[in-house]
Amino acid sequence: MGSMSDKVKGAANEVAGKAKQAVGKATDNDRLRAEGAGQEAKGKTQKAVGNAKDAVKGAVDRM
């Protein structure tokens, strides 16, 4: 998977996770809140992986 793909999927997971958390909070559903928190964390990780890939590619390109 390319860095841009990681970043896009990460952003989508972050947004979906935040939405799940909001719905869980509004409906007092702890399971949905926890699911949302996990999905948001997954998204942040995916975005970090995309950024790391960009950094590595940039370092290799400068060699």
Residue pairs with C-beta under 8 A, 6 or more apart in sequence:
1 9
2 53
3 49
3 50
3 51
3 53
3 54
3 57
4 50
5 50
6 46
6 47
6 49
6 50
6 53
7 46
7 47
7 50
7 51
9 43
9 46
10 42
10 43
10 44
10 45
10 46
10 47
10 48
10 49
10 50
11 43
11 47
12 43
13 39
13 40
13 42
13 43
13 46
14 39
14 40
14 43
14 44
14 47
15 43
16 36
16 39
16 43
17 35
17 36
17 37
17 38
17 39
17 40
17 41
17 42
17 43
18 36
18 40
19 36
20 32
20 33
20 35
20 36
20 39
21 32
21 33
21 36
21 37
21 40
22 36
23 29
23 32
23 36
24 30
24 31
24 32
24 33
24 34
24 35
24 36
25 33
